[in-house]
Amino acid sequence: MQGHDLRRRVYDLLEHDNIPYTPSARLAHLIVAIVVINVSVMVLASVPEINARFGRLLMAVEIASLAIFALEYAARFWSVAGHAPVREMSPWRARLDYATSSLGIIDLLSVLPSGVALLGNERPMLVLVGMLPFFKLVRYSTAMRSLLAAVHAERRTLFGCLVILVGAVLTFASVMYAVEHEAQPDKFGSIPLAMWWAIVTLGTVGYGDVVPVTAMGKTVASFAIVGGLMMIALPVAIISGAFANEVRRHDFIVTWGMLARVPLFSHLRAAEIADIMRLLRTQTIETGEILVRRGEPASSMYFIAAGEVEIELPAQRVRLTDGSFFGEIALLQRTQRSGTVTAMRKSNLLALDAQDFHALIARAPKLAAHVQEVVKARLADTAVAQKGDIAADELTQAAQRDDDEGGVVV
């Protein structure tokens, strides 16, 4: 096997593809499990009684985890040159881009500080830096990536909030110094000393170790408390709003991608696909639940947002998972279900009813014209028209997924 083919295979294996039961997904689950074990071991190692009794075992687990993380980093560093988008770069340029990326830095911090602390035999420092692998979960968690993306998108606004907060701390510290420094010179004898009180008060923590005693000081503190509530609410509102927008954007992109893969919609314009997206309704089915039965009237098509279903056809069984679709023919003509669809695990579906779809194309002449062209081409296959609503596309996407996973679904 040539070097670049091996690099590509290693890269594809290391990159989590969100498709269940693939080697890449299994490896991702293994790494997540090792991260959880590593962090748990570091927490236990900080307890003197546990460390005294199981110190050697905990150290062995930490060394094993560190070796795995180091091997993973080396494999990523070497194989990134096999990634298609960077093949035009020199291998070392691609590796440098990975090493300086946020995920590359997180991978390095999961290895380097722990290795240094291990060589120095500094147990407290080893426990501290042993928590760094926790941030590797960013690579495998959509929610964490969305949160980081939200913070990055609002970084200028958040920096503005920080500037306002610093200004408020300086203002209240200066005022409190002016009104309290004579009454409490040990606590408000300078602006830097008063800044501790301002930070604690504006942060709504209120330790109570430094409090005003004069009437004017208490009045200033009242305004600081109210101002602190607003200071805290402002960045929280910004981040929560940005996070919600990021989640909606992610869901929009995923749904758009599923719609665009359907031959019926593949040549539609962006506005037309957006109109169809508004018609989708969510549906959840539990493991073992039958969604449709063979022979029933077909009036909807389905997209699998997350989960896995099995379609039992007369001659074979087809399994479809995240991003797949089935029942497209139901939108083109009223027919019968050609197979029984059962959930293999809990699945979140998006359903598009034929009645809603035809009401939409009745209002959109251009879309209707396109659909009519597709109807003629798609239903020219008499086998599809007679056998039901499962077209060759469903079988093709299942076969492609089987090839990717290295197996055949029966």
C-alpha positions as CSV (number, residue, x, y, z in Angstrom):
1,M,0.0,0.0,0.0
2,Q,1.4,3.4,-1.0
3,G,2.2,6.0,1.7
4,H,-0.5,8.5,0.7
5,D,-3.2,5.8,0.7
6,L,-2.2,4.7,4.2
7,R,-2.3,8.3,5.4
8,R,-5.7,8.8,3.9
9,R,-7.0,5.6,5.6
10,V,-5.5,6.6,9.0
11,Y,-7.0,10.1,8.7
12,D,-10.5,8.8,7.8
13,L,-10.2,6.4,10.8
14,L,-9.3,9.2,13.2
15,E,-11.8,11.7,12.0
16,H,-15.2,11.1,13.7
17,D,-17.8,10.8,10.9
18,N,-21.0,10.7,13.1
19,I,-22.1,7.5,11.4
20,P,-22.8,4.8,14.0
21,Y,-21.1,1.4,14.1
22,T,-18.3,2.4,11.7
23,P,-14.6,1.8,12.8
24,S,-14.2,5.6,13.1
25,A,-17.2,5.9,15.4
26,R,-16.0,3.0,17.5
27,L,-12.5,4.5,17.8
28,A,-14.1,7.9,18.8
29,H,-16.1,6.1,21.5
30,L,-12.9,4.4,22.8
31,I,-11.0,7.7,23.0
32,V,-13.9,9.4,24.8
33,A,-14.0,6.5,27.3
34,I,-10.2,6.8,27.9
35,V,-10.6,10.6,28.5
36,V,-13.4,9.9,31.0
37,I,-11.2,7.3,32.8
38,N,-8.2,9.5,32.7
39,V,-10.0,12.5,34.3
40,S,-11.7,10.2,36.9
41,V,-8.3,8.8,37.9
42,M,-6.9,12.3,38.3
43,V,-9.8,13.2,40.6
44,L,-9.3,10.1,42.7
45,A,-5.5,10.7,42.8
46,S,-6.1,14.0,44.6
47,V,-7.7,12.2,47.5
48,P,-4.8,11.3,49.9
49,E,-6.4,8.1,51.2
50,I,-7.1,6.7,47.8
51,N,-3.8,7.8,46.4
52,A,-1.9,6.1,49.3
53,R,-3.7,2.8,48.7
54,F,-4.1,2.7,44.9
55,G,-1.3,5.1,43.9
56,R,0.6,2.7,41.7
57,L,-2.6,1.6,39.8
58,L,-3.7,5.2,39.3
59,M,-0.2,6.0,38.0
60,A,-0.3,3.1,35.6
61,V,-3.6,4.2,34.2
62,E,-2.3,7.7,33.8
63,I,0.8,6.5,31.9
64,A,-1.3,4.2,29.7
65,S,-3.7,7.1,28.9
66,L,-0.8,9.4,28.2
67,A,0.8,6.9,25.8
68,I,-2.5,6.5,23.9
69,F,-3.0,10.3,23.6
70,A,0.6,10.6,22.4
71,L,0.1,7.9,19.8
72,E,-3.1,9.5,18.7
73,Y,-1.5,12.9,18.3
74,A,1.4,11.4,16.3
75,A,-1.0,9.6,14.1
76,R,-3.0,12.8,13.5
77,F,0.1,14.8,12.9
78,W,1.3,12.3,10.3
79,S,-1.9,11.5,8.5
80,V,-3.4,15.0,8.1
81,A,-1.4,15.3,4.9
82,G,-3.7,12.6,3.5
83,H,-6.8,14.8,3.9
84,A,-8.2,15.7,0.5
85,P,-8.6,19.5,1.0
86,V,-5.0,19.8,2.0
87,R,-3.4,17.6,-0.6
88,E,-2.4,20.6,-2.6
89,M,-0.2,21.7,0.4
90,S,3.1,20.3,1.2
91,P,2.9,17.6,3.9
92,W,4.7,19.8,6.5
93,R,2.5,22.8,5.8
94,A,-0.6,20.6,6.4
95,R,0.9,19.3,9.6
96,L,1.8,22.8,10.7
97,D,-1.8,23.9,10.1
98,Y,-3.1,21.1,12.3
99,A,-0.5,21.7,15.0
100,T,-1.5,25.4,15.3
101,S,-5.3,24.8,15.0
102,S,-7.4,24.9,18.2
103,L,-8.0,21.1,18.1
104,G,-4.3,20.4,17.5
105,I,-3.3,22.6,20.4
106,I,-5.8,20.8,22.6
107,D,-4.4,17.4,21.5
108,L,-0.9,18.6,22.3
109,L,-1.9,19.9,25.7
110,S,-3.3,16.5,26.5
111,V,0.2,15.0,26.1
112,L,3.0,17.5,26.7
113,P,2.2,19.0,30.1
114,S,1.4,15.5,31.6
115,G,4.6,14.1,30.2
116,V,6.7,16.9,31.7
117,A,5.0,16.5,35.1
118,L,5.5,12.8,34.9
119,L,9.2,13.1,34.3
120,G,9.5,15.6,37.1
121,N,7.5,13.3,39.5
122,E,5.4,16.3,40.7
123,R,2.2,14.6,41.8
124,P,0.1,17.7,42.4
125,M,1.1,19.2,39.1
126,L,0.4,15.9,37.3
127,V,-3.1,15.8,38.8
128,L,-3.6,19.4,37.6
129,V,-2.5,18.9,34.0
130,G,-4.1,15.5,33.9
131,M,-7.4,17.3,33.7
132,L,-6.5,18.9,30.3
133,P,-7.5,15.8,28.2
134,F,-11.1,16.7,29.2
135,F,-11.0,19.4,26.5
136,K,-10.5,16.7,23.9
137,L,-14.2,16.0,24.2
138,V,-14.7,19.2,22.1
139,R,-13.7,17.2,19.1
140,Y,-16.5,14.7,19.7
141,S,-19.2,16.9,21.2
142,T,-21.5,18.9,18.9
143,A,-22.8,20.9,21.9
144,M,-19.3,21.9,23.0
145,R,-18.3,22.9,19.5
146,S,-21.5,24.9,19.2
147,L,-20.8,26.7,22.5
148,L,-17.2,27.5,21.4
149,A,-18.4,28.7,18.0
150,A,-21.0,30.9,19.8
151,V,-18.3,32.5,22.0
152,H,-16.1,33.0,19.1
153,A,-18.9,34.6,17.0
154,E,-19.6,37.1,19.9
155,R,-16.0,37.7,20.9
156,R,-16.1,41.4,20.1
157,T,-19.3,41.9,22.0
158,L,-18.0,39.9,25.0
159,F,-14.8,41.9,24.9
160,G,-17.0,45.0,25.1
161,C,-18.7,43.6,28.1
162,L,-15.4,43.0,29.7
163,V,-14.3,46.6,29.1
164,I,-17.6,47.8,30.7
165,L,-17.0,45.5,33.7
166,V,-13.5,46.8,34.2
167,G,-14.8,50.4,34.0
168,A,-17.5,49.6,36.6
169,V,-15.0,48.0,38.9
170,L,-12.7,51.0,38.7
171,T,-15.6,53.5,39.2
172,F,-17.1,51.8,42.2
173,A,-13.7,51.1,43.7
174,S,-12.7,54.8,43.4
175,V,-16.0,56.0,44.9
176,M,-15.8,53.5,47.7
177,Y,-12.1,54.5,48.4
178,A,-13.2,58.1,48.6
179,V,-16.1,57.5,51.1
180,E,-14.6,54.6,53.2
181,H,-10.8,55.0,53.3
182,E,-10.9,57.0,56.6
183,A,-13.4,54.6,58.3
184,Q,-11.6,51.4,57.2
185,P,-8.1,52.2,56.1
186,D,-7.1,48.5,56.3
187,K,-9.8,47.5,53.7
188,F,-10.4,50.7,51.6
189,G,-7.1,52.5,52.1
190,S,-6.3,52.4,48.4
191,I,-8.1,51.9,45.1
192,P,-6.4,48.5,44.5
193,L,-7.7,47.3,48.0
194,A,-11.2,48.7,47.1
195,M,-11.1,46.9,43.8
196,W,-11.4,43.5,45.6
197,W,-14.6,44.6,47.2
198,A,-15.9,45.9,43.8
199,I,-15.1,42.7,42.0
200,V,-16.8,40.6,44.7
201,T,-19.8,42.8,44.8
202,L,-20.3,43.2,41.0
203,G,-19.8,39.5,40.6
204,T,-22.8,39.0,43.0
205,V,-20.6,36.7,45.2
206,G,-20.6,38.9,48.3
207,Y,-18.1,37.1,50.5
208,G,-18.8,39.5,53.3
209,D,-15.1,39.9,54.3
210,V,-15.1,43.5,53.2
211,V,-18.3,45.6,53.7
212,P,-18.9,49.3,54.0
213,V,-19.8,50.8,57.4
214,T,-20.7,54.4,56.6
215,A,-24.1,55.5,55.3
216,M,-22.6,56.8,52.0
217,G,-20.7,53.6,51.6
218,K,-23.8,51.5,52.0
219,T,-25.6,53.6,49.4
220,V,-22.7,53.1,46.9
221,A,-22.8,49.4,47.7
222,S,-26.5,49.3,46.9
223,F,-25.9,50.7,43.4
224,A,-23.0,48.3,42.9
225,I,-25.2,45.3,43.7
226,V,-27.8,46.4,41.2
227,G,-25.1,47.2,38.7
228,G,-23.6,43.7,39.3
229,L,-26.9,42.0,38.4
230,M,-26.9,43.8,35.1
231,M,-23.2,43.1,34.5
232,I,-23.8,39.3,35.0
233,A,-27.0,39.2,32.9
234,L,-25.5,40.9,29.9
235,P,-22.8,38.4,28.9
236,V,-25.1,35.5,29.8
237,A,-27.8,36.8,27.5
238,I,-25.3,37.3,24.7
239,I,-23.8,33.8,25.0
240,S,-27.2,32.0,25.4
241,G,-28.6,33.9,22.4
242,A,-25.5,33.1,20.3
243,F,-25.6,29.4,21.4
244,A,-29.2,29.1,20.4
245,N,-28.5,30.6,17.0
246,E,-25.6,28.2,16.5
247,V,-27.7,25.2,17.4
248,R,-30.4,26.4,14.9
249,R,-27.8,27.0,12.3
250,H,-26.4,23.5,12.8
251,D,-29.8,21.9,12.5
252,F,-30.6,24.0,9.5
253,I,-27.4,22.9,7.7
254,V,-28.0,19.2,8.6
255,T,-31.6,19.4,7.4
256,W,-30.6,21.3,4.2
257,G,-28.0,18.7,3.4
258,M,-30.5,15.8,3.8
259,L,-33.0,17.6,1.5
260,A,-30.4,18.4,-1.1
261,R,-29.4,14.7,-1.4
262,V,-32.9,13.7,-2.6
263,P,-33.0,13.5,-6.4
264,L,-36.4,15.2,-6.4
265,F,-35.0,18.3,-4.7
266,S,-31.4,18.3,-5.9
267,H,-31.8,21.0,-8.6
268,L,-34.1,23.3,-6.6
269,R,-33.0,26.8,-5.7
270,A,-32.2,27.8,-2.1
271,A,-35.5,29.6,-1.6
272,E,-37.5,26.5,-2.8
273,I,-35.6,24.2,-0.5
274,A,-36.2,26.6,2.4
275,D,-40.0,26.5,1.6
276,I,-39.9,22.7,1.8
277,M,-38.0,22.8,5.1
278,R,-40.9,24.7,6.7
279,L,-43.2,21.8,5.9
280,L,-41.1,19.2,7.8
281,R,-42.5,17.9,11.0
282,T,-40.5,16.0,13.6
283,Q,-41.4,12.5,14.8
284,T,-39.7,10.2,17.3
285,I,-40.0,6.4,17.3
286,E,-38.6,4.1,20.0
287,T,-36.5,1.0,19.5
288,G,-38.6,-1.8,18.0
289,E,-41.5,0.5,17.0
290,I,-43.0,0.0,13.6
291,L,-43.3,3.3,11.6
292,V,-45.1,1.9,8.5
293,R,-46.2,-1.5,7.4
294,R,-46.0,-3.0,4.0
295,G,-49.2,-2.6,2.0
296,E,-50.3,0.6,3.8
297,P,-51.1,3.7,1.7
298,A,-48.0,5.8,1.4
299,S,-48.5,9.5,1.9
300,S,-45.2,10.8,3.4
301,M,-41.5,10.6,2.9
302,Y,-39.1,10.5,5.9
303,F,-35.6,11.8,6.7
304,I,-33.5,10.2,9.5
305,A,-32.1,13.1,11.5
306,A,-30.6,10.6,14.1
307,G,-31.1,6.9,14.6
308,E,-31.4,3.8,12.5
309,V,-34.3,2.0,10.8
310,E,-34.7,-1.3,9.0
311,I,-36.8,-1.6,5.9
312,E,-38.1,-5.2,5.4
313,L,-38.7,-5.7,1.7
314,P,-39.9,-8.9,0.1
315,A,-36.5,-9.9,-1.1
316,Q,-34.1,-8.2,1.3
317,R,-33.7,-6.1,4.4
318,V,-32.2,-2.6,4.2
319,R,-30.9,-0.5,7.1
320,L,-30.7,3.2,6.9
321,T,-29.2,5.6,9.4
322,D,-28.4,9.3,10.0
323,G,-28.9,11.5,6.9
324,S,-30.8,8.8,4.9
325,F,-34.3,9.2,3.4
326,F,-37.0,6.8,2.2
327,G,-40.5,7.0,0.8
328,E,-39.7,9.6,-1.9
329,I,-42.1,8.0,-4.4
330,A,-45.0,8.7,-2.0
331,L,-44.6,12.4,-2.8
332,L,-44.9,11.7,-6.6
333,Q,-47.9,9.5,-6.7
334,R,-50.2,7.7,-4.2
335,T,-48.9,4.2,-3.9
336,Q,-48.5,1.4,-1.2
337,R,-45.7,0.9,1.2
338,S,-43.3,-1.6,-0.3
339,G,-41.8,-2.5,3.0
340,T,-42.2,-2.5,6.8
341,V,-40.1,0.1,8.5
342,T,-38.9,-0.7,12.1
343,A,-36.7,1.4,14.4
344,M,-33.6,-0.5,15.3
345,R,-32.9,2.2,17.9
346,K,-34.5,5.4,19.1
347,S,-34.8,7.6,16.0
348,N,-35.6,11.2,15.3
349,L,-37.3,11.6,12.0
350,L,-38.4,14.5,9.8
351,A,-41.6,13.8,7.9
352,L,-42.8,15.5,4.7
353,D,-46.5,14.8,3.9
354,A,-47.5,14.6,0.3
355,Q,-50.6,16.7,0.9
356,D,-48.4,19.6,2.2
357,F,-45.9,19.2,-0.6
358,H,-48.5,19.3,-3.3
359,A,-50.1,22.4,-1.7
360,L,-46.7,24.0,-1.9
361,I,-46.1,23.2,-5.5
362,A,-49.6,24.4,-6.4
363,R,-48.5,27.9,-5.1
364,A,-45.1,27.7,-6.9
365,P,-45.4,27.2,-10.7
366,K,-41.6,26.9,-11.3
367,L,-41.3,24.2,-8.6
368,A,-44.4,22.4,-10.0
369,A,-42.8,22.4,-13.4
370,H,-39.6,20.9,-12.0
371,V,-41.5,18.3,-10.1
372,Q,-43.4,17.2,-13.2
373,E,-40.2,16.7,-15.0
374,V,-38.8,14.6,-12.2
375,V,-42.1,12.6,-12.0
376,K,-41.8,11.6,-15.6
377,A,-38.2,10.5,-15.2
378,R,-38.6,8.8,-11.8
379,L,-41.8,7.0,-12.7
380,A,-40.5,5.8,-16.0
381,D,-39.2,2.9,-14.1
382,T,-42.4,0.8,-14.1
383,A,-40.9,-1.5,-11.4
384,V,-40.8,1.4,-9.0
385,A,-44.3,2.5,-9.9
386,Q,-45.7,-0.9,-9.4
387,K,-43.8,-2.1,-6.3
388,G,-44.3,0.8,-4.1
389,D,-42.6,3.8,-2.5
390,I,-39.0,2.5,-2.0
391,A,-37.0,3.6,-5.0
392,A,-33.5,2.6,-6.1
393,D,-32.0,5.6,-4.3
394,E,-32.7,4.1,-0.9
395,L,-31.1,0.8,-1.9
396,T,-28.1,2.7,-3.3
397,Q,-27.5,4.8,-0.2
398,A,-27.7,1.6,1.9
399,A,-25.3,-0.2,-0.3
400,Q,-22.9,2.8,-0.2
401,R,-23.0,2.8,3.6
402,D,-22.4,-0.9,3.7
403,D,-19.3,-0.5,1.5
404,D,-18.0,2.3,3.8
405,E,-18.5,0.1,6.9
406,G,-17.0,-2.9,5.2
407,G,-20.0,-5.2,5.5
408,V,-23.4,-6.1,4.0
409,V,-26.7,-5.6,5.8
410,V,-29.1,-8.5,5.4
